[in-house]
Amino acid sequence: MQSMVGPENSTRAEQTLKTASFEPPGPAPSSMARLLRILVATLFGLFVLLAWTGLPLDVPYIGYGLGSAFVFQIAVRPRRWEILPVVIAGAVLAFFEVLTVHHGRFAELRISTCFGLLGLVSFLVLGFRAIWAEAEERRQLKNVLIPAAALTFFILGSQQLLNLGGLIFTHTLDLYAYAFDGSLGLQPSFLLGRLFRDYEAVNLVGHFTYYVLPVPMVLVYAAHLRRRDAAPLFILELFMAAGLLGYFLYLAFPAAGPLYVAGPEFPGSPLTLSALHELQLRPVPINWTIPRNAMPSLHMTWALLIWFNCKPFSRPVRALALLFVFITVFDTLGTGEHYLIDLVVALPFAVFIQALCTDWLSLRSPVRLTPLVGGASLTLLWLAALRFGTAIFLLSPVIPWACLAVSTAAALHWMSRVLSVGQVRRASATLAQVATASSS
């Protein structure tokens, strides 16, 4: 008798039997692996608790730096239900901070503290997610957690290390930078300082934008993190290299800023150009607790690096980055923390840092070598000229203004060459991705 089951019916029957048959699930995670994750999660929770109780979140740089974790959390496109609990938990911690630390005085709670508490909660959430996530999600979360932690500890460490300069150098070279600014025929820090003194709104906004620097640093990193053809860790390398090498320049030319060398006279009446000719240039004693972090301005260096590395983005983003550069100029001078020459020297130093970290191009290439050597040489030349040749700048205002113009033009030219290499690299990466997609 001929079978009634054809080939198609036989195949369907086999599939039905396979579906109906019991197949044991894949291997479950071992008990040891689960216990290890629980242990790591517990230690991480204790670490965050210690950070909450031990970190001085009222220090603006530290509060805003820790708050970078919240920006990073948004950058990885979280689910909507994840953000609201983080904000609520941050608000609860801020309320607890007011009750316990400030005894109910809400006016004493700083914005940086609130932002830091918000970042602390985000850090906890992202850490727990990374511990329990699978391979791909864990890798993405590590790209967020590691920079957030690194940036926070880098800012905390740099704040502590700055005081070492006061122990090493009890005297500073502030008079030399002060004399150079005066050789221009005006004292820009004193002029803008009067705006900060006379207008409370300018003072409040200026100090806020001065201390909020870690937030733009985080934003540019997060923007590169969301680009498939970018290397976000390169941005972190730039910021840290500038901080580490800039610290050694602080030791080479220790200076605190016009606010500290002029004292109560800032921002009143600065010395005139004729008075500067009679001024005896020498190292002056300044309290060791005041950081020697004026020359060159790392604040300005980081703002310039943010602007430079926003080139791949849209025109409005680049315009905002450039606006932040001008805001930084206004803030650093108006607060009395920097001289104009500090900001000028920051430009070739930023060029040197950008060329130094552009490691995908050989050092033998003139596109990288020229900005690298030129930026470093111009930075060191400025330090030497300020220390040993200030009298030359006092001969005529034309001399310092001409030097500023030549230095700025050369540095911007070198930077355009370095950034063109970065654009070529990104374009090459994009073409490679298109070619791979086409071949597959």
C-alpha positions in Angstrom: 0.0 0.0 0.0 1.4 3.4 -1.0 2.2 5.7 1.8 -0.1 8.7 2.2 2.7 10.9 3.6 4.5 12.8 0.8 7.9 14.5 1.2 6.4 17.9 2.2 4.2 16.2 4.8 7.1 14.2 6.1 9.2 17.4 6.6 6.3 19.1 8.4 5.9 16.1 10.7 9.5 16.1 11.6 9.4 19.8 12.4 6.3 19.3 14.5 8.0 16.5 16.5 11.1 18.7 17.1 8.9 21.5 18.3 6.8 19.2 20.5 9.8 17.3 22.0 11.4 18.6 25.1 14.8 20.3 24.6 16.6 21.4 27.7 17.5 25.1 27.8 21.0 26.4 27.3 23.5 26.4 30.1 22.4 28.8 32.9 24.9 31.1 34.5 26.8 29.3 37.2 26.2 30.0 40.9 29.8 31.3 41.2 29.3 33.8 38.3 26.1 35.1 40.0 27.9 35.4 43.4 30.8 37.2 41.8 28.4 39.8 40.2 26.7 40.3 43.5 30.0 40.8 45.2 31.1 43.3 42.5 27.8 45.1 42.7 28.1 45.4 46.5 31.6 46.8 46.3 30.6 49.2 43.7 27.6 50.4 45.8 29.9 50.9 48.8 32.3 52.8 46.5 29.5 55.2 45.4 28.5 55.6 49.1 32.0 56.6 50.0 32.1 59.1 47.1 28.8 60.6 48.4 30.1 61.1 51.9 33.7 61.9 51.1 33.9 64.0 47.9 33.6 67.8 48.3 30.7 68.2 45.9 30.5 71.9 46.9 33.7 72.5 45.0 32.3 73.4 41.5 34.8 71.5 39.3 34.3 68.3 41.3 30.5 68.6 41.4 30.2 69.3 37.7 32.8 66.7 36.9 30.8 64.0 38.7 27.7 65.2 37.1 29.2 64.2 33.8 27.8 60.6 34.5 24.3 62.0 34.0 25.2 63.5 30.6 26.8 60.2 29.6 23.7 58.3 30.7 21.6 60.4 28.3 24.2 59.9 25.6 23.7 56.2 25.5 20.0 56.7 24.8 18.4 55.2 27.9 14.8 54.1 28.3 12.5 56.8 29.4 11.7 55.1 32.6 15.4 55.1 33.6 15.9 58.9 33.6 12.9 59.9 35.8 13.9 57.8 38.8 17.5 59.1 38.5 16.2 62.7 38.7 13.9 61.9 41.6 16.7 60.2 43.5 19.1 63.1 42.8 16.4 65.5 44.2 16.0 63.4 47.3 19.7 63.4 47.9 19.8 67.2 47.5 16.9 67.6 49.9 18.8 65.3 52.4 21.9 67.4 51.9 20.0 70.6 52.8 18.5 69.1 55.9 21.8 67.5 57.3 24.6 69.8 56.0 22.9 73.2 55.6 20.3 72.8 58.4 17.3 73.6 56.1 18.9 76.6 54.4 18.1 76.0 50.8 19.9 79.1 49.7 23.2 77.5 50.6 22.8 74.6 48.3 25.0 75.0 45.2 24.1 74.1 41.7 27.3 72.1 41.4 26.3 70.0 44.4 22.9 69.2 42.9 24.5 68.3 39.6 27.1 66.2 41.4 24.4 64.2 43.3 22.5 63.7 40.1 25.7 62.3 38.5 26.3 60.1 41.5 22.9 58.4 41.1 23.6 58.0 37.3 27.0 56.5 38.1 25.3 54.0 40.4 22.7 53.0 37.8 25.2 52.7 35.0 27.5 50.7 37.1 24.8 48.2 38.1 23.7 47.9 34.5 27.3 47.3 33.4 27.7 44.5 36.0 24.6 42.6 35.0 24.6 43.4 31.2 25.7 41.1 28.4 28.8 41.6 26.3 27.7 44.2 23.8 25.8 46.4 26.2 28.6 46.0 28.8 31.1 47.3 26.3 29.0 50.3 25.5 28.4 51.1 29.2 32.2 50.8 29.9 32.7 53.5 27.2 30.6 55.7 29.4 31.6 54.7 32.9 35.4 54.7 32.5 35.6 58.3 31.1 33.1 59.6 33.7 35.2 58.1 36.5 38.5 59.2 34.9 37.3 62.7 34.4 36.1 63.0 38.0 39.3 61.6 39.5 41.4 63.7 37.2 39.7 66.9 38.3 39.9 65.8 41.9 43.6 65.0 41.6 44.5 68.1 39.8 42.8 70.2 42.4 45.0 68.6 45.1 48.2 68.7 43.1 47.9 72.4 42.4 48.7 73.2 46.0 52.1 71.5 45.6 53.2 74.4 43.4 52.8 76.8 46.4 55.0 74.6 48.5 57.7 74.4 45.8 57.6 78.1 44.7 56.9 80.5 47.5 57.5 83.3 45.0 55.8 83.7 41.6 56.5 85.4 38.3 53.2 87.4 38.3 54.9 90.8 37.9 56.3 89.7 34.5 52.9 88.7 33.1 51.4 91.8 34.7 54.0 94.0 33.0 53.4 92.4 29.6 49.6 93.0 29.8 50.3 96.6 30.7 52.7 97.0 27.8 49.7 96.7 25.5 48.5 100.0 26.8 45.7 98.6 28.9 45.0 95.9 31.5 42.2 93.7 30.1 41.7 91.8 33.3 41.2 95.0 35.2 38.7 96.4 32.6 36.6 93.2 32.7 37.0 92.8 36.4 35.2 96.1 36.9 32.1 94.6 35.2 32.2 91.7 37.6 32.5 94.1 40.5 29.9 96.6 39.4 27.2 94.2 38.1 26.1 91.4 40.3 24.4 89.5 37.5 27.6 89.6 35.4 29.5 88.3 38.5 27.1 85.4 39.1 26.8 84.3 35.5 30.5 84.8 34.9 31.5 82.6 37.8 28.9 80.0 36.9 30.2 79.7 33.3 33.8 79.7 34.6 33.3 76.7 36.8 30.9 74.8 34.5 33.8 73.8 32.2 33.6 70.0 32.8 30.1 70.0 31.3 31.2 71.1 27.8 34.1 68.7 28.0 31.7 65.9 28.7 29.3 67.0 26.0 31.9 67.0 23.2 33.0 63.5 24.4 29.4 62.3 24.4 28.9 63.7 20.9 31.9 61.8 19.6 30.7 58.7 21.4 27.5 58.7 19.3 29.4 59.0 16.1 30.3 55.6 14.5 33.3 57.0 12.6 34.9 58.7 15.6 37.2 57.6 18.4 35.7 59.1 21.6 38.7 58.1 23.8 40.8 60.5 21.7 38.9 63.4 23.2 39.7 62.2 26.7 43.3 61.8 25.8 43.4 65.4 24.6 42.0 66.8 27.9 44.2 64.7 30.1 47.4 65.3 28.1 46.7 69.1 28.3 46.2 68.8 32.1 49.3 66.7 32.8 51.7 68.7 30.5 50.2 72.0 31.5 50.9 71.2 35.1 54.7 71.0 34.3 54.4 74.4 32.6 52.9 75.8 35.8 56.1 74.8 37.5 58.2 76.4 34.7 56.4 79.7 35.0 54.6 79.9 38.4 51.9 82.6 38.4 48.6 83.0 40.2 46.7 85.8 38.5 46.2 89.6 38.8 43.6 89.1 41.5 46.3 87.8 43.8 49.2 90.0 42.9 47.2 93.2 43.0 45.2 92.2 46.1 42.6 94.8 47.2 43.5 97.1 44.3 42.0 94.7 41.8 40.1 95.7 39.7 40.7 99.3 40.6 43.5 101.3 39.1 46.3 99.3 37.5 49.8 100.6 37.0 50.1 102.9 34.0 52.6 102.2 31.2 55.0 104.9 32.6 54.8 103.3 36.1 55.6 99.9 34.6 58.9 101.3 33.3 59.9 102.1 36.8 58.6 98.8 38.2 61.4 96.4 39.4 60.5 93.1 37.9 61.2 90.3 40.3 59.5 87.2 41.8 57.0 88.2 44.4 55.8 86.2 47.5 52.2 84.9 47.3 50.4 82.7 49.9 51.3 79.0 49.2 47.6 78.0 49.4 46.9 80.0 46.2 47.4 77.7 43.1 50.1 78.6 40.7 47.9 77.8 37.7 47.8 80.9 35.5 50.5 80.3 32.8 49.3 79.0 30.4 45.6 79.0 31.0 44.4 75.4 31.0 40.9 76.7 31.2 41.4 78.4 27.8 43.3 75.4 26.5 40.4 73.0 27.2 37.9 75.5 25.7 40.0 75.7 22.5 40.3 71.9 22.3 36.5 71.7 22.7 36.1 74.1 19.8 38.7 72.5 17.6 37.1 69.0 18.0 33.6 70.2 17.2 34.6 70.6 13.6 32.8 67.3 12.5 29.5 68.6 13.8 26.9 70.9 12.5 27.4 74.7 12.1 25.2 75.6 15.1 27.3 73.3 17.3 30.5 74.8 16.1 29.1 78.2 16.7 28.2 77.3 20.3 31.7 75.9 20.9 33.2 79.1 19.5 30.9 81.2 21.7 32.1 79.2 24.7 35.7 80.2 23.8 34.8 83.8 23.9 32.9 83.3 27.2 36.0 81.7 28.6 38.1 84.7 27.6 35.6 86.9 29.4 35.4 84.8 32.5 39.1 84.1 33.0 39.9 87.8 32.7 36.9 89.1 34.6 37.4 86.9 37.6 41.0 88.0 37.8 42.3 84.5 37.6 44.3 85.0 34.4 46.2 87.6 32.4 45.6 88.1 28.7 49.0 86.6 27.9 47.9 83.4 29.7 45.2 83.0 27.1 47.5 83.9 24.2 50.0 81.2 25.2 47.2 78.7 25.6 46.6 78.7 21.8 50.0 77.3 20.7 49.9 75.0 23.6 46.5 73.6 22.5 48.0 73.2 18.9 50.8 71.2 20.4 48.5 68.9 22.4 46.2 68.3 19.3 49.2 67.4 17.2 50.7 65.2 19.9 47.6 63.2 20.3 46.9 62.8 16.6 48.8 59.5 16.7 47.2 58.0 13.6 49.6 60.1 11.5 53.3 59.5 11.5 55.6 62.0 13.2 57.5 62.3 10.0 54.5 63.8 8.3 54.9 67.6 8.0 51.2 67.9 8.6 51.7 66.7 12.1 55.3 67.5 12.8 55.2 71.2 12.0 52.3 72.0 14.3 53.8 69.7 17.0 57.2 71.4 16.9 55.8 74.8 16.2 53.2 74.8 19.0 55.8 73.5 21.5 58.4 76.0 20.4 56.1 78.9 20.4 54.8 78.0 23.9 58.3 77.8 25.4 59.4 80.9 23.5 56.7 82.9 25.1 57.7 81.7 28.6 61.3 82.6 28.0 60.4 86.0 26.5 58.2 86.9 29.4 60.8 85.9 31.9 63.9 87.4 30.4 62.7 89.9 27.7 59.8 91.8 29.3 61.7 95.1 29.0 61.6 94.8 25.2 57.8 94.7 25.2 57.7 97.9 27.3 59.5 99.9 24.6 56.3 100.4 22.6 52.8 98.9 22.5 53.4 98.0 18.8 55.9 95.3 19.8 53.6 93.2 22.1 50.6 93.6 19.8 52.6 92.5 16.8 53.9 89.5 18.7 50.3 88.6 19.7 49.1 88.8 16.1 51.9 86.7 14.7 51.6 84.1 17.4 47.8 83.8 17.0 48.0 83.6 13.2 50.7 81.0 13.2 48.9 78.8 15.8 45.6 79.0 13.9 47.3 78.0 10.7 48.9 75.0 12.3 45.7 73.9 13.9 43.9 74.0 10.6 46.4 71.6 9.2 46.0 69.2 12.1 42.2 69.3 11.8 42.3 68.6 8.1 44.2 65.4 8.9 41.4 64.5 11.3 38.8 65.1 8.7 40.7 62.9 6.2 40.8 60.1 8.8 37.1 60.3 9.4 36.3 60.4 5.7 38.6 57.4 5.2 36.8 55.5 7.9 33.4 56.3 6.4 34.5 55.1 2.9 35.9 51.9 4.5 32.5 51.2 6.1 30.7 51.8 2.8 33.1 49.6 0.9 32.6 46.8 3.5 28.9 47.1 3.4 28.9 47.0 -0.4 31.1 43.9 -0.6 28.9 42.0 1.9 
